[in-house]
Amino acid sequence: MADPGWRAWTLGTAQQGAPNARHITLMGGAPGHEFVTLPDPSLSTVNFDFERDPARMAAFHAVYDTADDVDLAGFRQRGGKLLFFTSLADPIFSPLELADDQQRLHTRHGAAAASQFARAFFVPGMTHCSGGPATDDFHGLGALVRWVEQGEAPQRVPARGSGAVPATVNRPLCAWPTVARYDGGDTNAAASFSCR
């Protein structure tokens, strides 16, 4: 809770009056605009009907949500590459969802084959998209471009601090299921860590 990102999402800053936590301000009306088809502006978190609305959301999920598709046949046939980055300290989304997705990909294709088109990187300490006590300054797009254009599949992506962790602290972000392990030497140098 020490990071301001957590406070903004879970508690907000309001001392009185209307709550302003991002969970409330952004998610209150989201069910009616993002999770059902046709959109229903009257649907919100406060009037969600547990008898009726889960079926509406399931219908939307069947059409638009591709999270359950771990075959990705067309994507793979066209030589597609997927890089995922997620926060390990995200106040909104659980990193366990991405770990589950990667496990299903590895189960479906085998670890070696899956890693030829999809890799995931978990950022320790990072809150929602950035911030937190983390090495959250990294170039995921550059890693993806090198993979697509030069065939260099990333096993590690260099990262450094940008706020709560100073920019002098460098770590590798490691392709799942490996994690950065300290091997000895300068604790601020990425070279002192291996992915295993």
C-alpha positions as CSV (number, residue, x, y, z in Angstrom):
1,M,0.0,0.0,0.0
2,A,3.0,2.3,0.2
3,D,2.9,3.0,-3.6
4,P,0.5,5.8,-4.6
5,G,-0.8,3.6,-7.4
6,W,-2.3,1.2,-4.9
7,R,-3.9,4.1,-3.0
8,A,-5.3,5.7,-6.2
9,W,-6.9,2.4,-7.3
10,T,-8.2,1.0,-4.0
11,L,-8.9,4.0,-1.8
12,G,-8.6,7.2,-3.8
13,T,-7.9,10.6,-2.2
14,A,-11.4,11.7,-1.1
15,Q,-11.5,12.6,2.5
16,Q,-15.3,13.1,2.4
17,G,-18.1,13.2,-0.2
18,A,-18.1,11.0,-3.3
19,P,-15.4,8.3,-3.3
20,N,-12.9,8.8,-6.1
21,A,-10.9,5.5,-6.1
22,R,-10.2,4.5,-9.7
23,H,-11.9,1.2,-9.1
24,I,-15.1,3.1,-8.5
25,T,-14.7,6.0,-11.0
26,L,-13.6,3.8,-13.9
27,M,-15.3,0.5,-13.1
28,G,-18.7,1.6,-11.9
29,G,-20.2,1.9,-15.3
30,A,-17.8,-0.5,-17.1
31,P,-20.2,-3.6,-17.0
32,G,-22.7,-1.8,-19.2
33,H,-20.2,-0.6,-21.7
34,E,-17.4,-3.2,-21.8
35,F,-18.8,-6.5,-20.8
36,V,-22.2,-6.9,-22.5
37,T,-23.5,-6.8,-26.0
38,L,-25.4,-4.7,-27.0
39,P,-24.1,-2.0,-24.6
40,D,-26.4,-1.2,-21.8
41,P,-25.6,2.1,-20.1
42,S,-28.0,1.3,-17.3
43,L,-26.0,-1.7,-16.1
44,S,-23.4,-0.8,-13.4
45,T,-21.7,-2.4,-10.5
46,V,-24.5,-1.2,-8.1
47,N,-27.4,-2.7,-10.0
48,F,-25.8,-5.9,-11.3
49,D,-28.3,-8.7,-11.3
50,F,-26.6,-12.0,-10.4
51,E,-29.6,-14.0,-11.8
52,R,-29.6,-12.3,-15.2
53,D,-26.3,-10.5,-16.0
54,P,-23.7,-13.3,-15.8
55,A,-25.4,-14.9,-18.8
56,R,-25.3,-11.6,-20.7
57,M,-21.6,-11.4,-19.9
58,A,-21.0,-15.0,-21.0
59,A,-22.6,-14.2,-24.4
60,F,-20.2,-11.2,-24.8
61,H,-17.3,-13.4,-23.8
62,A,-18.1,-16.0,-26.4
63,V,-17.9,-13.5,-29.2
64,Y,-15.2,-11.1,-28.2
65,D,-12.9,-12.6,-25.6
66,T,-10.0,-14.5,-27.1
67,A,-8.3,-15.3,-23.7
68,D,-9.4,-18.9,-23.9
69,D,-7.9,-19.5,-27.3
70,V,-4.5,-21.1,-26.7
71,D,-4.4,-22.8,-30.1
72,L,-3.9,-19.5,-32.0
73,A,-3.6,-21.5,-35.2
74,G,-4.0,-18.7,-37.7
75,F,-1.7,-16.4,-35.7
76,R,1.0,-19.0,-35.6
77,Q,0.7,-19.9,-39.3
78,R,1.3,-16.3,-40.2
79,G,4.4,-16.2,-38.0
80,G,2.9,-14.1,-35.3
81,K,4.8,-13.3,-32.1
82,L,3.3,-12.4,-28.7
83,L,5.1,-10.7,-25.9
84,F,3.2,-10.2,-22.6
85,F,4.4,-7.9,-19.8
86,T,2.5,-7.8,-16.5
87,S,2.9,-6.3,-13.1
88,L,3.4,-8.5,-10.1
89,A,2.1,-5.8,-7.8
90,D,-0.9,-4.6,-9.9
91,P,-3.8,-3.5,-7.8
92,I,-6.3,-4.4,-10.5
93,F,-5.2,-7.5,-12.4
94,S,-3.7,-10.7,-10.9
95,P,-0.5,-11.9,-12.5
96,L,-1.8,-15.4,-11.9
97,E,-4.1,-14.9,-14.9
98,L,-1.2,-14.5,-17.3
99,A,0.7,-17.4,-15.6
100,D,-2.4,-19.5,-16.2
101,D,-2.6,-18.4,-19.8
102,Q,1.1,-19.3,-20.3
103,Q,0.7,-22.7,-18.6
104,R,-2.3,-23.5,-20.9
105,L,-0.2,-22.4,-24.0
106,H,2.7,-24.7,-22.8
107,T,0.3,-27.6,-22.1
108,R,-1.3,-27.2,-25.5
109,H,1.8,-26.8,-27.6
110,G,4.7,-28.0,-25.4
111,A,7.0,-25.5,-23.8
112,A,9.5,-25.4,-26.6
113,A,6.9,-24.8,-29.4
114,A,4.9,-22.3,-27.3
115,S,8.0,-20.2,-26.7
116,Q,8.6,-19.9,-30.4
117,F,5.6,-17.6,-30.7
118,A,4.6,-16.4,-27.2
119,R,6.6,-15.3,-24.2
120,A,5.6,-13.6,-20.9
121,F,7.6,-11.3,-18.6
122,F,6.6,-10.5,-15.1
123,V,7.8,-7.2,-13.6
124,P,8.4,-7.5,-9.8
125,G,7.1,-4.7,-7.7
126,M,5.5,-2.8,-10.6
127,T,1.9,-1.5,-10.1
128,H,-0.6,-0.9,-12.9
129,C,1.4,-0.5,-16.1
130,S,4.2,1.3,-14.3
131,G,5.4,2.7,-11.0
132,G,5.9,1.0,-7.7
133,P,9.2,-0.3,-6.2
134,A,10.2,-1.8,-9.5
135,T,12.5,-1.8,-12.5
136,D,9.7,-0.6,-14.6
137,D,11.6,1.1,-17.4
138,F,12.0,-1.4,-20.2
139,H,11.5,-1.5,-24.0
140,G,9.1,-4.3,-24.7
141,L,8.4,-3.1,-28.2
142,G,12.1,-3.1,-29.1
143,A,12.3,-6.7,-27.9
144,L,9.3,-7.6,-30.1
145,V,10.7,-5.9,-33.1
146,R,14.0,-7.7,-32.7
147,W,12.1,-11.0,-32.4
148,V,10.0,-10.4,-35.5
149,E,12.6,-8.8,-37.7
150,Q,15.8,-10.4,-36.6
151,G,14.6,-13.7,-35.2
152,E,16.0,-12.9,-31.7
153,A,13.5,-14.5,-29.3
154,P,13.9,-12.6,-25.9
155,Q,15.0,-14.7,-22.9
156,R,15.6,-11.5,-20.9
157,V,14.6,-7.9,-21.3
158,P,16.8,-5.2,-19.7
159,A,15.0,-3.1,-17.2
160,R,15.9,-0.3,-14.8
161,G,14.2,1.7,-12.1
162,S,12.4,4.9,-12.9
163,G,10.9,6.2,-9.7
164,A,10.7,4.5,-6.4
165,V,13.7,2.4,-7.6
166,P,16.5,4.6,-8.9
167,A,17.5,4.4,-12.6
168,T,20.9,3.1,-11.4
169,V,19.3,-0.2,-10.5
170,N,19.2,-2.6,-13.4
171,R,17.6,-6.1,-13.6
172,P,16.7,-8.5,-16.3
173,L,13.0,-9.3,-16.8
174,C,13.0,-13.0,-17.5
175,A,10.8,-15.0,-19.8
176,W,8.3,-17.1,-17.8
177,P,8.7,-19.5,-16.1
178,T,12.3,-18.3,-15.3
179,V,13.0,-15.6,-12.8
180,A,16.0,-13.3,-12.2
181,R,18.4,-14.9,-9.7
182,Y,21.3,-13.1,-8.1
183,D,24.6,-14.7,-9.1
184,G,26.9,-12.3,-7.2
185,G,28.6,-9.0,-7.8
186,D,27.1,-5.6,-8.1
187,T,23.5,-5.8,-6.9
188,N,22.6,-2.8,-9.1
189,A,23.9,-4.5,-12.3
190,A,21.7,-6.6,-14.6
191,A,24.8,-8.7,-15.4
192,S,24.8,-10.0,-11.8
193,F,21.5,-11.8,-12.4
194,S,20.7,-14.8,-14.5
195,C,17.3,-16.1,-15.7
196,R,16.7,-19.5,-14.3
